[in-house]
Amino acid sequence: MKEYRTIRDIAGPLIFVEKTEPVGFGELVTITLPDGTTRRGQVLDSARDIVVVQSFEGTRGIDKSSAVRFTGDIVRLDCSYDMLGRVLSGSGDPIDGGPKIVPEERRPIIGAAINPYARTYPREFIQTGISAIDGMNTLVRGQKLPIFSGSGLPHNDIALQVARQAKVLGKEEEFAVVFAAMGITYEEAHHFMKDFERTGALERAVVFLNLANDPAIERLITPRMALTAAEFLAYEYDLHILVILTDMTNYCEALREISAAREEVPGRRGYPGYMYTDLATIYERAGRIRGRKGSITQFPILTMPADDITHPIPDLTGYITEGQIVLSRELHAKGIYPPINVLPSLSRLMKEGIGEGLTRDDHKQWNDQMYAAYAEGVDLRGLVAIVGEEALSERDRKFLRFADEFERRWLAQGKYEDRDIEYTLDLGWELLAMLPEKELVKIERKYIEKYHPAYKKKAVAAEAEEAAEAA
């Protein structure tokens, strides 16, 4: 191991060290302070004679007399099946009072890109029990589907509900959960842990916690620690893993802080120009691999600064991921949970995970009709604000009432209410029955006659009449 006492400068969490021998990118570093205490770091950049080291525990107390030792190794995670049920720090150390994890394997946290040829296209429907997701923004196994939220909205409650309820329809296979929290408050961490413990979900979860008072630099490795654990459990033990990453905005803020300390030329709103590539190295670690039973499904959460969906963080995330679930402050103000606005929300892989044999044969056309009817009802609210409801035609009043009932009966549900897909679709048909049948232009006649409540009522009456005649 090479040791230097040639610190030239210290800037934020970064240490600039003069060196004479080659040093590898990502190499682990041990920093010995004058009082004998040690800290860990990682090589962030290496030039001809200067190496930039990022300290995971901050640089307080480090001065130019401190010793920097380059270990020749890279950051690795101790991986074991026994990780399930454990709570770890953002850098992978146990913080739950339990013993150290005895590793079956020590894996580099950078991970390897999945060969596109080896990927299996995501197709299996995941039932989350939340109507707004299952019915109109369907999640499939191996997908990366982020939540675009805002400060004060219940994105954490939605994530916990998905973690509790997610299952593959027909197989009833539960997901093991890898939960990574970055820069969250102690109160939020307590809320997560209390829910995990109360519901028993912690037994099938690995939790990585980087709190708001932990070093910002640690936030850059926390999601990679979590994904390394997910890959080990998915591909070595054939588990289906749901990875929840919260809050990706805190991760990007840490990325910007390090970029500023390195005096890099800033990009949009001060974020580094390579943020797209950096985020892709995280999001693209979701998926399914041909010949492997296990899978990794990602559910990242990010809070949009000032609720701005064009901000660089949600903007770049939307390019990389396969859709987004958008939360609405207006719906939240109405007391609706979950406040998911289905109009700007999107699941790009939805069409692959619904239909006959997956959810139900009418699902695709049902979704198109529900979306169109709700969109028209929302547009009419703007008109009512100008001319009043009395000026609307009878047809328009029905669409207006549909939008209200859509939010009150179909969208809104309890935090512990686990709806199956049949219930979600049937409840939607009850709402569509409020509209004139001639307005259901996006649904084929055969599905209307099969699922429309009026026709189902007639069918039940006819069956009862036949049974009475037979008796």
N, C-alpha and C positions, 0 to 999 in steps of 0.2 A: 504494500500500500504506500502511496506517495503522500508525504506530508509537507505542507508549505506554511511558512509564517510571513507571507508576502501580501497581506491584504492591502490593496491600494485605496479602496473606497467602499463605503456602505451607503446604500440608498434604499430606504424603505425596507422591504424584505429581502433585498438583493445584496450580495457581497461580491466585489470585484477582486479577483485574485490573480497575481502574476504567476505564471507557471513556465516551466521549461520542457516538460515532457507531454506527449499527447494525452488528452483526456477525452473520454467519450461523452456524447450527448445523452442526458438522462442518467448519468452515473451517480450513484449514491455518495454522499459526502458526510463525514462526521466533523463537527466543529467543536473544538475544545476551548472553553472560555478561560480567562486568567485564573478564576477560582476553582478550576478543575471540572466544572459541570460540562456536559456535552449536549449538543443539539444535532438534529438531523437536517440534511439538505439534499438538494439535487442539482446537477449541472443543467443550466438552462440554455447556455450558449458558450461556445468555445471558439476563440479566435487564435491567431498565431501565438500571442504571448499573454493574453488575458482570458480568463474563464469567469463566466457569470454564474454564481451559485444562488439558488433560492432557498432560504431557510424556512423549514416547515413550522418552527416554533417562534418565528420572529427574530429580530436582530437586537433586541434590548440586551445590553450588557456585553455585546460583542465589540471588541475594539481591534486595532491593527496589530496587537500582540497575540491575538487568538490564533490557534493552529487549525489549519484546514487539511483534513486527510481524505484523499480520494480512494474509495474502497475497491474500485474495479467492477462493482456489481451495479444492478439497476433496481428500481423499486419493484418489490414483489409482494404478493399477498399469500399468507399461509392458508391454503384451501383444504377443507375437510367437510365431510357430510355433517360433522358435529357443529358446523357454523349455524345450522338451523336452530332457532330459538335463542340466538345470542345477539347482544347489543354491542356494537363496536364503535370506536371513534372514527372520525373521517379519514384517518390514516391506517385503519385496520386493527387497532389495538383493543382488546376487550375492556369495556367500561361498565360491565354489569355486575362486577364483583365475582365473576366466575373464573375458572382457571384459564391459563393460556391455551390457545387452540393448538393441538398437536397436528402438524400439517401432514396430509397425505401427499401434497404437492405444493411447491412454491412457484406460483405463476407470475410472470411479468404482467403488470397492470395495463400496459399499453395495448395488449391484445393484438390479434392478427385479423386483417380484413378477411371477410368471408368471400371465397371465390364465387363470383356470380354464377358460374356454371353449376356449382354445388348447391345453390339456393333452391329451395322448394317454394313455389308460389303460395302465399298465405291464402287459405280458403275456408278453414274451419271456424264456424260462428262461435263467438264467446258470448254467453249470456251473462250480463252484468247485473240484471235485475232492475236496471234503471231504464224506464220506457224511452226517454229522450235519446239514449244511446242505442239501445237494442232495436228500437223501431225505425229511427230515422238517421242514425249515424253509427251503423253497426261496426263493432270491433271484431276483428278476426285474429286467429292465433298467428303470431309472428309479425304482427303489424306494430308500427310506432305511431301512436295517436295522442298528440299533446292536448292539454287543457290550457286555453288562453283565458286567463282570469285577470282580476284587478285587485287592488288592495282592499281588504275587508270582505271580499266575497268568499263563499264557503267551498273553495276548491279543495281544501284539505279534507273536509267531510265527504266530498264526492270521491276523492281518492281512497279514503278508508272504506267507504261503502263498496267500491269496486273490489278492493282487496279482500273484503269479507265474502262477497257474493259471487265472484267470477267463477264460471264453470263452462265446460264444453258441453253443449246440448247433446243428449243421448248417451254420452259416456259418463256424465256426472263426475268428471275428473276435476279435482280441486287444484288450484294453482298454489305453488309455493311462491312466496313474495320476497323480493329483495327491495328493501326500502332505503333510499339514500336521501338524507336531508342536508341541505347546504345553506349555512348562514341563517338558520331559523332561530327564533327566540326560545328561551327555556320554557316559557308557557306553551308554545306550540309543540315542543318536544314532549312535554308532560302530557299534553292532549293526545298525541299519537301513541305514546307508550301506554297510557291508561286504557285507550280503546283496544290496542293490541292484546293487552293482558286480560281485560274484561271479557273479550269475545273469544279468547283462546287462539287468536290468529298468530300470536307470537311463536307458538310451537312450530309453525311452518313458515317462519319468516327469518330473514337475516336483516338486521337494522344497522345502518351506518349513520352516525350523527355528527355533523359538524355544526356547532352552535354559533350564534352571532358573535360571541366573544372569543371564539377560537380563531387561530390565524387565518387570514383570507387566503393565504397561499395553499392551505390544506384543502380548500374548496376545489382546487384544480385537480386534485387526485381522488377526491371522494367519489365522484360518479364512475371513475375508471376502476376504483376498488370494487364498487358495487357490481359493475358489469363483469368483472373478472370472476367474482363469486357466482354470478348468474350463469356464466358460460361453463364453469366447473360443474355446477349442479345439473345444468341442462344436458350437457354433452357427455358427462361421466356417469351420471346417475339417472338419466332419461326423465328428469323432472320437467314439468311445464312451469316456466318461471314468468311471473309478472313483475317487471321492474318499474318502480315508481320513483321518479326523480323530482324533488322539490327543494328549492325553487331555482330553476335554471337561470332566472334573472340575477340571482345572487352569484351564481357561477360566472356569468358574463361580466358582472361588475368586478369580480376578482381578476378576471382576465384583463380587463381594462386597467386596473390598478397596476398589475405587473408590467403591462405594456408601457404605461406612463413612466414607471420606475426605470425601465430600460431605455427611455427616451426615444421610443419608436415613433415614426410618423403616424399620427392618428388617422383613422378612417371616419366613417359616418358617426357623428355625435361622440367622437373621441374613442370609439371602440377600435381595436386593431383590425387592420385590413384582412387578416387571416382568420377572423372569427367564424366565417362560414365553414372553412376547412376544419377548424377546431371542433365546432359543433357536429360536423359530419362524422368525425372520428368517434363521437359518442353515440349519436342516433343510429348510425349504420351497423352497430353491433347488435341490433335486433334481427330476428328472422328465424327461419327454419333451414336445416341442412338435410339434403337428400341422404337417406339411409340412417338418420338419427331420429329417435323417437322424441327426444326433448326439444323444447322450443323456448325462445325468449320473445316476450311481448313487452313493449315499452309504453309507459304512460307518463311522459314528462309533464310537469306543471310549470308554467311561467306566469308571473304577474306582469301585465303590460304597464309600463310607466305611463301615468296619466290616461289609462285605458286606451292608449293609442296603438291600434293594430298595425299601423305602418312603421312603428318603432323598429330599429334594426333587429332586436332579439326575436320578436314574433315573426317579423318579415322573413328573416333567414331560416328560422325554424320551419315556417310553412313551406319553404322550397324543398327542405330535406325530408320532412316527414310526410306521412300519407294521410293528410287531412288535419283537422283541428276541431276541438270542442270549445265553443266560445260561450263564456258566461256573460250574463246581462245584468248590469246594475239596476236597470229599470224593473226587470222581473224580480230581482232580489228586494227592491223597495216595496213591491206588491206583496211580499211575504211568501213568494213561491219558491219552493225547494224541490229539485235542484233548479237554479235559475239559468238553465241552458237555452240559449237562443238558437233554435234549430235552423233559422234562415241563413246566417253566415257560417254555421257549422258545416262540416263536410267530412265524410269518410271515403277516401278514394278507392278503398278495397271493398266497400260495402257490397257492390254487385256480385263479387266473387263468393260472399259468405251468406247470401240469402237465397231464398227460392225453395222449390220442392226438394225434399230430402235434407235440407239444411235448416230452414226456419218453416216457411209455409209457401205454397204455390202462389198466393196472391200478394206476397210481401212487396215485391218491386212496384207493381202498379198501385197498391195501397199507399206506399210511401210517396209516390208522385202526386197522388190526389190529395193526400193530407198536407203536403208541402204547398201545393197550389192554393188550396182552400184557406190555409192559415195565412199565407202571404197576402191574399186578396183581403181577408178580414183585417189584417194589420194596416194595409193601405187605406181601407175605409175609415179607420180611426182618425187618420189625418183629415179626411174629408168632413167627418162629423165635427171636428174641432172648428171648422170654418162655417159650415152651413147648418149644423145641427142634425140630429138623428131623424127628425120629422121630415127632412127633405129627401131621405133615402127611399128607394123603392122597397117593396116587400122582399124581393130577392136579395138586395144588398143588406137588409136587416138580418136575414138569416145567416149570411156570411159573417156579419159583425158578431152575432151571437155565437157562431161557431168558434171564432177566435177567442172569445171570452171563455167558453167551455173547454176549449183545447188547453188553455193555460190552467184553468181551475181544476179540471177533472183528469186530464190525460198527462199533462206535463208535471203537475205537482204530485208529489208522493212523499211518504215518510222516509226519514234517514235510515230506518231499519226495515223498510218495506221491500221485499224481494219479489218482484213481478216476473212471472215466466212470459215467454214470448207470445204464447197463445192469448194470455190475458191482455197484453199490450195491444195486439192486433185487434182482438174483439172489442176492446174499449174504444179503439179508433173507429171501428165500424159503427158503434153506437153514436159517435159524434157525426160521422158522415151521413147517418140517417136523418140528421136535422136538415140536410140540404135536399132540394128537389132531385129526384133520381136523374133527370135529364142533365143536371150539372156535373154528374160523375163521369166526365168525358174521358178521363185517363184510365178508367178501369173497364176491362172487357165484360161483356154481358154475362159470361159464364161465372165470373167471380162475384158479380153482383147477386146473381141468383143463388149462389152457394153460401155467401157470407153476410149479405145485407140482412139486418134484423127483421125487416118486414117479410122477406122470403123465408127466413128461418122459422118465423112464427107461423107462417102458412104451412110449412112443411111439418112442423110439430103438430099443428091442428089436424092436418090430413092423416098423419100417422095415428093420432088418437081416434079419429073417426073410423079408420080402417080396423083398428083394434077393437072398437066397440061393435062394429058390424060382424067381425069374426066371432066375438063372444056371443 
